Amino acid sequence: MGGKRRMGHRHALVIAAVGLLAVGLVWGLGSALAGGESASPAAGKTTLRLGWTNDPDNLNPFIGYESSSYEIWAINYELLVGFRASDMANVPGVGLATKWETSPDGKVWTFTITDKSKWQDGVPLTARDVAFTYNYVINPAHPMSMFIDYMKFITKVEATDDTHVVFTCSKPKANMLGLWIPILPEHIWSKIKPVDAEKSFKNPPPIIGSGPFQTVEVKKGGYIRLVANKDYWRGAPKIDEVIYQTYQNQDTMAQDLKTGAIQTGWNVPSAQFKTLDAEPALTGIRAVTIGFDQLGFNCADQKLFPKSTGHPILQDPAFRQALQWAIDKDKIVSIGYNGNAAPADTIVTRDFYSDEADFHWSPPVGDPNTYVFDLEKAKAALNDAGYTDGDGNGIREYKGKDIKLRLYARSESPESQNCGKLITGWFESIGLNIDYQVIDDGALGDKQYAYVGDQFAPDFDMFIWGWGGDVDPNFILSILTTSSIEAWSDSNWSNAEYDKLFLLQQTQIDLAERIATVQKMQQIVYDQSPYIPLVYPLDLEVADTTNWTGWVRANQNKGAWWYNTQPDTYVAVQKGAAVVETKGSNTGMIVMIVIAVIVVLLIVLLLVRRRGGRSEVEA
C-alpha cells in the first residue's frame, strides 16, 4: 500500500544562482536525480539497483505496512517456514525450519531449526530466537496487533533445545505453515519494550537479521542500501549489494530503466510498459500476485467511535450495495489500468491458486443479484433505501441534507487517480455530491488511523487503495475482522458472523472444509460491501535480462520476480559474463554536465561583469 537547500553573502548567491540554473538545465535532460538522492555503489562491488515509487513507511516490522517495507524485511529477516518460489509451497529448508511434525489432533507442532544460520552480527541463531519472537508477539501484557491475528489459538511456544521449538495450540492450527512473521534476534529485541516496539522504535540500520541481505543505509525518499550476507546459510548471494532507488516520478524511473541507471523496476507505469518491454535489453512481465485494489468505505459505528468523521450513511449496507451497481469494472480495467488488471469481485485473488486449493469465490453465473454496471439499478436501489432528492436540486438527501462524500485517491498511483475520476463521475450521475481529492499515502494513512486525544477518529468517507496478501488467505481475511479495527482494518467494518468464520477457518485441517468457510466469508463481504473490490492488478515489472541473469519468477512462472514471500531472485541474480561493469547510475554523467554548464555560465558572468556596473547588478 506507498511516496517525500542555501548559502551566505552576495558572492555565494551568484554561485547558488548559477548552480540552480545548471540543475534546471540538467533536470530538463531527464536526470535520475529526480527520483531523490542516489546511493553510490561501493567500489568494485556488483550492485543491483531496483527502482520503485513506493517508499517504505517504516523499517520496524511492528509498525510498517507498505508493501515496500515488507520487501525489505523479506530479505533482511527469515521466516520460520518459507515458500518455494516455483509453486509458493511451504517446504523444509526454505525458511529456518528444516523439518516439522504435528500431533494427530493438529494441536502440537514441533519444528527443527537449522544449526547453520547466524545473525548478521555473528551471533548464532537458535530455536530460542524463534520462541522469543512468537512469545513477543503474543505477550499477554501487550500483544502485537500487526501480527496477532496469525497467532489465534497458539497458547505456548517453547524451545526445547537450540534446534527444536514446540508450538502448543488450543485448537488445530490450519495456517501454521503460512505465518508471515519475521524471526527476530532475542539479544537485540529483548531490550526493546513491546510498547516502544509497536509505537516508536525505528529499527535503525544496520538492521540485524539472518537473511541474505542486511539493510545498512537509508535515505528517506531517496534510497535504501543493503549489502550481501556472505555467510547466509542457504548460500551467499551472487551480487554484493542491492540499492532500492525511490522515485517521485514514474516516468523518470522508466527513463532510467532505458539508460541502464537501474536494472529493474517494480510497478512500472502501465502507460510505458509496452515501450520498456520493446527495449532490446529489457524484458517486461505482467505478474499475477495476491491482492486487490478497492473502493473502501468508512463503516465505523459512530455509537462506538463518536469522533469518526465518516458520513453516517456509510454505515448502511443498503447504501453501499447500491453503489456496487454504479461502477463499471471493465472500464476501470481498460481506462484506469490500461488493461493490466482483471475485474475483481471478492477479496481473495482469482487465478492465483491451484485448482485443488482454490480459495477464491465468485458469484454464481446467471445470479440476478450479481453486481454489474447498471446506473438505473443503482438509482432504484438508492430510492428503495430511502435516499431520494427531495428538493429537486439533483443531490440525494440523508435526513434532509444533501449527501456529500469525500473520495481520496493516491498521488503515488496514476491508476488510483484514473479510477477516482471515473468513480466520481458515476456517483455524481446517480445523485451524490463527491468531493474528490488526491493525497499521498502518508496523509491517507493518517486519516484512516486518526485519533482525537486517545479516541479513535477515522477522518474519511471513501478511498481507493489496495492490499497485498500472503499465500495463505488468513491475512487478507483478517483485515476485515472486528479485532483489526484500529490495527489493519481501514474500513472499520464489523460483522459477528464473519468474525466467527474467521476463527473457524484457522482450525479446519481438512482443506475442503476450510475452502468452503473462506468462500462463505467472501460471500458475506460481497453482500455487505464494506469494500467494493475493483480489480486484481497485474504487477508490472521490467528488468535487464540481457546483461543480467538469474531472475526467478514465482508461482509456476506466472508470478513476480519481486515478491515478499520469497527472496530467490535476490540470491540468484547476477551480472552476465559479457558485462564489464554495472552502469549503476547516470549520476556521474550528470555531474560532468553540471560542471560543463557551470563553466559556461561562469564565463558568461565574467563577460557580463566587463560590461559595467549596471549589468553586474542585474546579474
C-alpha positions in Angstrom: 0.0 0.0 0.0 3.4 3.9 -0.5 5.7 8.4 -1.5 8.8 12.8 0.5 19.0 23.5 0.1 21.3 27.7 0.7 24.5 29.9 1.0 25.6 33.3 2.6 26.6 36.7 1.1 26.4 38.2 -2.3 29.2 36.1 -3.9 27.6 32.9 -2.6 24.2 33.9 -4.0 25.8 34.3 -7.5 27.2 30.8 -7.3 23.9 29.5 -6.0 22.0 31.1 -8.9 24.4 29.5 -11.4 24.1 26.2 -9.7 20.3 26.3 -9.7 20.3 27.2 -13.4 22.6 24.4 -14.1 20.5 21.9 -12.2 17.4 23.3 -14.0 19.1 22.6 -17.4 20.1 19.1 -16.3 16.6 18.4 -15.0 15.3 19.0 -18.4 17.6 16.2 -19.7 15.7 13.7 -17.6 18.1 13.2 -14.7 17.8 10.2 -12.5 18.2 12.5 -9.5 14.5 13.4 -10.0 13.9 10.3 -8.0 15.7 11.6 -4.9 19.3 11.2 -3.7 21.1 8.4 -5.5 23.3 6.0 -3.5 26.8 5.4 -4.7 27.7 1.7 -5.0 30.9 0.6 -3.3 34.0 0.5 -5.5 34.5 -2.9 -7.1 31.1 -4.2 -5.9 28.4 -5.8 -8.1 25.3 -3.7 -7.3 21.8 -4.4 -8.4 19.6 -1.3 -8.5 15.8 -1.6 -8.2 13.6 1.4 -8.8 10.2 1.9 -7.2 7.9 4.8 -6.3 6.6 3.2 -3.0 9.0 4.4 -0.3 9.0 2.2 2.8 7.0 3.8 5.5 8.8 2.2 8.5 11.5 -0.4 8.8 10.1 -1.7 12.1 8.0 -4.8 11.3 5.6 -4.0 14.1 4.8 -0.6 12.6 5.3 -0.6 8.9 2.5 -1.6 6.5 3.7 -0.6 3.0 4.5 -3.4 0.5 7.9 -1.9 0.0 8.6 -2.3 3.8 7.7 -6.0 3.5 10.1 -6.3 0.6 13.0 -5.1 2.7 12.0 -7.4 5.6 11.8 -10.4 3.3 15.5 -10.3 2.5 16.8 -8.9 5.8 15.0 -11.4 8.0 13.8 -15.0 7.6 10.6 -16.8 8.3 10.2 -20.0 10.3 8.7 -21.7 7.3 9.4 -20.2 3.8 7.9 -20.5 0.4 9.4 -22.3 -2.6 9.4 -19.8 -5.5 8.3 -22.4 -8.2 4.9 -23.1 -6.7 4.8 -21.0 -3.4 4.6 -24.2 -1.4 5.8 -24.4 2.2 8.8 -26.7 2.1 11.5 -27.6 4.6 14.8 -25.7 4.2 13.4 -22.6 2.5 12.8 -20.9 5.9 14.7 -21.6 9.1 12.8 -24.9 9.7 14.4 -27.9 8.1 11.5 -30.2 9.1 8.4 -30.3 11.2 5.8 -32.7 12.5 2.4 -32.3 14.1 0.4 -34.3 16.6 -2.6 -36.3 15.2 -5.0 -33.7 16.6 -3.2 -30.8 14.9 -2.6 -29.0 18.2 1.1 -29.6 18.8 3.7 -28.6 16.2 7.4 -29.4 16.5 9.9 -27.6 14.2 13.5 -28.5 13.7 15.6 -25.4 13.1 18.8 -25.3 11.1 22.0 -25.1 13.1 23.8 -23.3 10.3 22.2 -19.8 10.5 23.8 -16.8 12.2 22.6 -13.3 12.8 24.3 -10.7 10.7 26.4 -9.6 13.7 27.8 -13.1 14.0 25.7 -14.4 16.9 24.3 -17.9 16.3 20.6 -18.1 15.6 18.8 -20.8 17.6 15.3 -22.1 18.3 15.3 -19.8 21.3 15.2 -16.8 19.0 12.1 -18.3 17.3 10.4 -18.9 20.6 11.3 -15.4 21.7 9.8 -13.8 18.5 6.4 -15.6 18.8 6.2 -15.0 22.6 7.0 -11.3 21.9 4.0 -11.2 19.6 1.5 -12.9 21.9 2.7 -11.2 25.0 -0.5 -11.1 27.2 0.5 -7.8 28.6 0.9 -6.2 25.2 0.1 -8.4 22.2 1.4 -7.0 18.9 -1.6 -6.0 16.8 0.3 -6.2 13.4 0.8 -10.0 13.8 -1.7 -11.1 16.4 -4.3 -12.4 14.0 -1.8 -15.0 12.8 -1.5 -16.3 16.4 -5.0 -17.3 17.2 -5.1 -20.5 19.3 -1.4 -20.6 19.9 -1.1 -20.8 23.7 2.6 -21.7 24.3 5.8 -21.5 22.3 9.0 -23.0 23.8 12.5 -24.0 22.7 13.3 -27.4 24.0 16.9 -27.0 22.9 18.9 -25.0 20.3 17.3 -26.6 17.3 13.8 -27.5 18.3 10.8 -25.3 19.0 7.4 -26.6 20.1 4.0 -24.8 19.5 1.1 -25.8 21.6 -2.4 -24.8 20.4 -5.8 -24.9 22.0 -7.3 -26.0 18.7 -6.0 -27.4 15.4 -3.9 -24.8 13.6 -4.7 -25.0 9.8 -2.5 -22.0 8.8 0.5 -22.9 11.0 2.9 -23.2 8.0 1.8 -19.8 6.5 2.6 -17.4 9.3 4.4 -14.4 7.8 6.3 -13.4 10.9 10.0 -12.4 10.6 12.2 -14.1 13.2 14.0 -11.5 15.3 17.2 -11.8 17.3 16.5 -12.1 21.0 19.7 -10.5 22.0 18.5 -7.2 20.4 14.8 -7.1 20.6 14.6 -8.3 24.2 16.0 -4.9 25.2 13.1 -3.1 23.5 9.8 -2.8 25.4 6.8 -4.1 23.4 5.0 -0.7 23.8 8.0 1.0 22.2 8.4 -1.6 19.5 4.8 -1.0 18.4 4.8 2.8 18.6 8.2 4.5 18.4 11.2 2.2 17.8 12.6 3.0 14.3 14.7 -0.2 13.8 17.6 1.9 12.5 20.3 0.4 10.3 22.4 -1.6 10.4 19.4 -3.9 10.9 20.4 -7.3 12.3 18.6 -10.2 10.7 19.6 -13.6 9.3 18.5 -13.2 5.7 20.6 -12.9 2.5 21.0 -9.2 2.7 21.4 -6.6 5.5 20.0 -3.1 5.5 22.9 -0.7 6.2 21.9 2.7 4.8 18.6 4.5 4.5 17.8 7.9 3.0 14.1 8.6 3.4 12.6 9.4 0.0 15.9 8.6 -1.7 17.2 5.1 -1.4 17.9 2.1 0.8 21.1 0.1 0.5 21.6 -3.5 1.6 24.8 -5.5 1.5 25.0 -9.2 0.9 25.3 -11.6 3.8 28.1 -13.7 2.5 27.5 -16.1 5.4 23.9 -16.7 4.5 23.3 -20.4 5.4 21.4 -21.2 2.2 24.3 -19.8 0.1 25.8 -16.4 -0.5 24.0 -14.1 -2.9 25.6 -13.7 -6.4 25.7 -9.9 -6.0 27.3 -7.7 -3.4 24.6 -5.2 -2.7 21.1 -4.1 -3.6 20.0 -0.5 -3.8 16.3 0.4 -3.8 16.0 3.8 -5.6 12.9 5.7 -4.7 11.3 7.8 -7.5 8.8 10.6 -7.1 8.0 10.3 -10.8 7.2 7.1 -12.6 8.3 8.5 -16.0 11.8 9.2 -14.6 12.0 5.7 -13.4 11.1 4.5 -16.9 13.8 6.6 -18.4 16.4 5.2 -16.0 15.4 1.7 -17.0 16.1 2.6 -20.6 19.5 4.1 -19.9 20.6 1.3 -17.5 20.8 3.5 -14.5 18.7 0.9 -12.7 18.5 -2.8 -13.7 14.9 -3.4 -12.8 11.7 -1.6 -11.9 8.9 -2.6 -9.6 5.3 -1.5 -10.5 6.4 0.4 -13.6 3.9 2.8 -15.2 1.4 0.9 -17.3 1.4 3.6 -20.0 5.1 2.9 -20.7 5.2 -0.9 -20.1 5.0 -1.9 -23.8 7.7 0.7 -24.7 10.0 -0.6 -22.0 9.4 -4.2 -22.9 10.4 -3.4 -26.5 13.8 -2.2 -25.4 16.5 -4.6 -26.6 18.0 -5.3 -23.2 14.8 -5.2 -21.2 12.0 -7.8 -20.5 8.6 -6.9 -19.1 6.3 -9.3 -17.2 2.7 -9.0 -16.2 2.7 -11.0 -12.9 -0.3 -12.4 -11.2 0.1 -11.7 -7.5 -2.0 -11.9 -4.3 -4.0 -8.8 -3.7 -6.7 -6.4 -4.9 -7.4 -2.7 -5.3 -10.7 -1.5 -3.8 -13.0 1.4 -3.1 -13.2 1.4 0.6 -15.8 2.9 2.9 -15.6 4.3 6.5 -18.1 2.0 8.1 -17.2 3.0 11.7 -20.1 2.6 14.1 -20.4 6.2 15.4 -22.0 4.9 18.6 -18.7 3.2 19.4 -16.5 5.8 17.7 -18.3 9.1 18.1 -15.2 11.1 16.9 -15.3 9.4 13.4 -16.0 12.0 10.7 -17.3 9.3 8.3 -20.7 10.1 6.8 -23.3 8.1 8.8 -24.9 6.9 5.6 -21.8 4.7 5.0 -22.9 2.5 8.0 -26.0 1.4 5.9 -25.3 -1.8 3.9 -28.1 -0.9 1.6 -26.4 2.4 0.6 -23.1 0.6 0.0 -24.8 -2.1 -2.0 -26.5 0.5 -4.3 -23.1 1.9 -5.2 -21.9 -1.6 -6.4 -24.2 -1.1 -9.4 -22.6 2.3 -10.2 -19.1 1.1 -11.0 -18.1 -0.2 -14.5 -15.2 -2.5 -13.6 -14.5 -3.3 -17.3 -13.9 0.4 -17.8 -11.8 0.6 -14.7 -9.6 -2.1 -16.2 -9.3 -0.6 -19.7 -9.0 3.1 -18.7 -7.8 3.0 -15.2 -5.2 0.3 -15.6 -4.5 0.3 -19.4 -5.8 -3.3 -19.5 -3.2 -4.5 -16.9 -5.7 -5.9 -14.4 -8.7 -8.2 -14.2 -12.1 -7.2 -12.8 -12.4 -8.2 -9.1 -15.4 -9.5 -7.3 -14.1 -10.6 -3.9 -11.1 -10.0 -1.6 -9.4 -13.3 -2.4 -7.4 -13.2 -5.7 -8.7 -15.1 -8.7 -6.3 -17.3 -10.8 -3.5 -17.4 -8.2 -4.3 -20.7 -6.5 -4.2 -24.2 -8.0 -7.5 -25.9 -8.9 -7.4 -28.3 -5.9 -6.7 -25.4 -3.4 -8.6 -22.5 -4.9 -9.9 -20.3 -2.1 -11.4 -17.8 -4.5 -15.2 -17.4 -4.7 -17.2 -15.8 -7.5 -21.0 -15.2 -7.6 -22.8 -17.9 -9.5 -23.2 -17.4 -13.2 -26.6 -16.0 -14.0 -27.4 -15.0 -10.4 -29.7 -11.9 -10.8 -28.1 -10.5 -7.6 -24.6 -10.4 -9.1 -23.5 -6.8 -9.3 -23.0 -5.4 -12.8 -22.7 -1.9 -14.1 -26.2 -0.5 -14.3 -26.8 3.1 -13.2 -30.6 2.8 -13.3 -30.4 -0.1 -10.9 -28.1 2.0 -8.7 -30.7 4.8 -8.7 -33.5 2.4 -8.0 -31.6 0.8 -5.1 -30.9 4.2 -3.5 -34.6 5.1 -3.9 -35.6 1.8 -2.3 -33.3 2.6 0.6 -34.9 6.0 1.1 -32.2 8.2 -0.3 -34.1 10.5 -2.7 -33.8 14.0 -4.0 -36.5 15.8 -2.0 -35.8 19.4 -3.1 -35.1 18.6 -6.8 -31.6 20.1 -6.8 -30.1 16.9 -8.3 -28.5 15.7 -5.0 -29.9 12.9 -2.9 -30.5 13.6 0.8 -29.8 11.9 4.1 -32.0 13.2 6.9 -32.9 16.3 4.9 -29.3 17.2 4.0 -27.6 16.7 0.6 -25.3 13.7 0.6 -21.7 14.9 0.2 -18.9 12.3 0.4 -15.1 12.7 0.3 -13.3 10.4 -2.0 -9.5 10.1 -1.7 -7.1 8.8 -4.4 -3.4 8.3 -4.0 -0.8 10.6 -5.6 1.7 7.7 -5.8 -0.7 5.8 -8.1 -1.9 7.0 -11.5 -4.2 4.1 -11.6 -5.8 5.2 -8.4 -6.3 8.7 -9.8 -7.8 7.4 -13.0 -10.3 5.3 -11.1 -11.1 8.2 -8.8 -12.1 10.4 -11.8 -14.3 7.6 -13.2 -16.0 6.8 -9.9 -16.6 10.5 -9.2 -18.4 10.8 -12.5 -20.6 7.7 -12.0 -21.5 8.6 -8.4 -22.4 12.2 -9.3 -24.6 10.8 -12.1 -26.7 8.9 -9.6 -27.2 12.0 -7.4 -24.3 12.2 -5.0 -22.1 15.2 -4.3 -18.5 13.9 -4.4 -15.5 15.9 -3.1 -12.7 14.2 -4.9 -9.1 14.8 -3.8 -5.7 13.3 -4.5 -3.4 12.9 -1.5 -0.2 10.9 -0.7 -0.1 7.6 1.1 1.1 9.1 4.4 -1.7 11.6 4.5 -4.3 9.0 3.7 -2.9 6.6 6.3 -3.1 9.4 8.9 -6.7 10.0 8.0 -7.6 6.3 8.3 -5.9 5.8 11.6 -6.6 9.3 13.1 -7.1 9.9 16.8 -8.5 12.8 18.8 -6.7 12.5 22.1 -6.9 8.8 22.9 -10.2 8.3 20.9 -10.1 6.6 17.6 -11.4 9.2 15.0 -11.1 7.9 11.4 -11.3 11.0 9.2 -12.5 10.0 5.8 -15.5 8.7 3.8 -14.2 6.8 0.8 -10.8 5.9 -0.6 -9.1 4.0 -3.4 -6.2 1.8 -2.3 -5.2 -1.8 -2.4 -4.0 -4.8 -0.4 -1.3 -7.4 -1.0 -1.5 -10.6 0.9 0.2 -13.9 1.9 -0.1 -17.2 0.1 -2.3 -18.4 2.8 -5.6 -16.4 2.7 -5.7 -15.8 6.5 -4.1 -12.4 6.4 -6.2 -10.9 3.7 -9.3 -12.2 5.6 -8.1 -10.7 8.8 -8.2 -7.1 7.7 -12.0 -7.1 7.9 -12.3 -8.6 11.3 -13.6 -6.6 14.2 -10.4 -7.2 16.1 -8.5 -5.5 13.3 -10.2 -2.1 13.9 -7.5 0.4 15.0 -4.9 -2.1 13.5 -5.0 -3.4 10.0 -8.7 -2.5 9.2 -9.1 0.5 7.0 -12.9 0.2 6.7 -13.8 -0.2 10.4 -16.5 -2.7 9.4 -17.7 -5.2 12.0 -19.7 -8.4 11.4 -20.2 -11.1 14.0 -20.7 -13.9 11.6 -17.6 -13.0 9.6 -15.6 -12.9 12.8 -16.8 -16.3 13.8 -16.0 -17.8 10.4 -12.5 -16.2 10.5 -11.7 -18.2 13.7 -13.2 -21.3 12.3 -11.2 -21.4 9.1 -8.0 -21.3 11.1 -8.9 -24.6 12.8 -10.0 -26.6 9.8 -7.3 -29.0 8.9 -9.4 -30.5 6.2 -8.7 -28.4 3.1 -12.1 -28.8 1.5 -13.9 -27.7 4.7 -11.6 -24.7 5.1 -12.1 -23.6 1.5 -15.9 -23.7 2.0 -15.6 -21.5 5.0 -13.3 -19.0 3.3 -15.6 -18.8 0.4 -18.6 -18.2 2.7 -16.7 -15.3 4.2 -16.2 -13.8 0.8 -19.9 -14.0 0.1 -20.6 -12.0 3.3 -18.2 -9.3 2.2 -19.7 -9.3 -1.3 -23.2 -8.8 0.2 -22.4 -6.3 2.9 -19.9 -4.3 0.7 -17.5 -2.7 3.2 -15.3 -2.7 0.2 -16.1 -2.7 -3.5 -13.2 -4.7 -4.9 -12.3 -3.0 -8.2 -9.5 -5.1 -9.8 -6.9 -7.7 -9.3 -4.0 -5.7 -10.6 -1.1 -7.3 -12.5 2.3 -6.5 -11.1 4.2 -4.8 -14.0 7.9 -5.4 -13.7 10.7 -4.8 -16.1 14.3 -6.0 -15.8 17.5 -6.1 -17.8 17.6 -9.7 -18.8 20.3 -9.3 -21.4 23.1 -8.1 -19.2 21.9 -9.8 -16.0 20.8 -13.4 -15.4 19.2 -15.4 -12.6 15.7 -13.8 -12.5 13.4 -16.1 -10.7 9.6 -15.9 -11.3 7.3 -17.1 -8.6 4.3 -19.5 -8.8 4.5 -21.6 -11.9 6.3 -18.8 -13.9 3.2 -16.6 -13.8 4.1 -14.7 -10.7 6.5 -11.8 -10.0 10.3 -11.6 -9.7 9.9 -9.5 -6.6 7.5 -10.8 -4.0 7.8 -10.5 -0.3 7.3 -14.2 0.4 10.4 -15.4 -1.3 13.9 -13.9 -1.7 15.0 -16.2 -4.5 15.7 -13.6 -7.2 17.9 -11.5 -4.9 20.0 -14.6 -4.1 20.3 -15.8 -7.7 20.5 -12.7 -9.9 24.0 -11.9 -11.2 25.7 -9.9 -13.9 26.1 -11.6 -17.3 29.6 -12.7 -18.3 29.7 -10.2 -21.1 29.1 -7.3 -18.8 32.3 -5.5 -17.7 30.7 -3.2 -15.1 27.2 -2.3 -13.9 26.0 1.1 -15.0 24.8 1.7 -11.5 23.6 5.3 -12.0 23.9 8.1 -14.5 24.9 10.4 -11.7 28.5 10.7 -13.0 27.3 11.8 -16.4 25.0 14.3 -14.7 27.9 15.7 -12.6 30.0 16.2 -15.7 27.1 18.0 -17.4 26.6 20.2 -14.4 30.3 21.1 -14.3 30.3 21.9 -18.0 27.2 24.1 -17.7 28.6 25.9 -14.7 31.9 26.6 -16.6 29.9 28.1 -19.5 27.8 30.2 -17.2 30.8 31.5 -15.2 32.3 32.6 -18.5 29.1 34.4 -19.3 29.1 36.0 -15.9 32.6 37.2 -16.4 31.7 38.7 -19.7 28.7 40.4 -18.1 30.9 41.9 -15.4 33.1 43.6 -18.1 30.0 45.4 -19.4 29.8 47.7 -16.4 28.2 48.1 -13.0 24.6 48.0 -14.1 24.9 44.7 -15.9 26.7 43.3 -12.9 23.8 44.3 -10.6 21.3 42.8 -13.0 23.3 39.6 -13.0 
